[in-house]
């Protein structure tokens, strides 16, 4: 929807990286007795500086 209508994507590459690592981090946790595993900061500390996110459907008129 977003690409076809020229709207910003609802997810960025950093979101994709976080969602993709969940399975591997879960396996590591289980192998270590269900120990907590830190999720890497793929933005290298810039997670709060990302500008411009808005959900594609938020301004949609019904």
N, C-alpha and C positions, 0 to 999 in steps of 0.2 A: 504494500500500500504506500509506504513512505517513498520508496524510490520512484514508483510510477507517478506520484503526485508532487514531486519536488520538495518533500518535507524532510526535516531532520530525522535521522534514524532514532528509534526508541532505545537502542543499545549502541554502545561504542565498543571499540576493540578491547578496552579495559574490562568492561562488563563480560565480554566473551571469555577473556582469560580467566576471570574469577569463576565463572560458571563451569568452565572446562576443567579446572583443577580440583573440583569438589570430590570426584571419584578417587583420584590418586591420593588426595589428602585423607580421605576416609579410610582407604586401605592402610596407609601409614599409621593412622590412629589405631586401627584394629590390631595391626601387627605389634603395636607397643602397648597392649593392654587397655585400649580405649583412651589413651592419653590425649589431651588436647593438642591440636596441631595449629600453628599459626598460619593464617592465609597470607601469602606474600602480597605486598603492596606493589602491584604492577605499574602504578602511576609514579612510582619513586617519590612519593610525598606530595604529588600534585593533585590528589583526588578532590580536594576542596577548591581547586582553581579552574576546574573544567566548566566552561561557560556554555550557555545556549541550549541546555536540555529542556525539552518540553515534549509531553506526550502527544503523538500525532492526532489523537482523537479529542484532545482537550478543547480545541477551537472549532470542532466540527459542528455545523448547524444541522439540526434534525428537522 
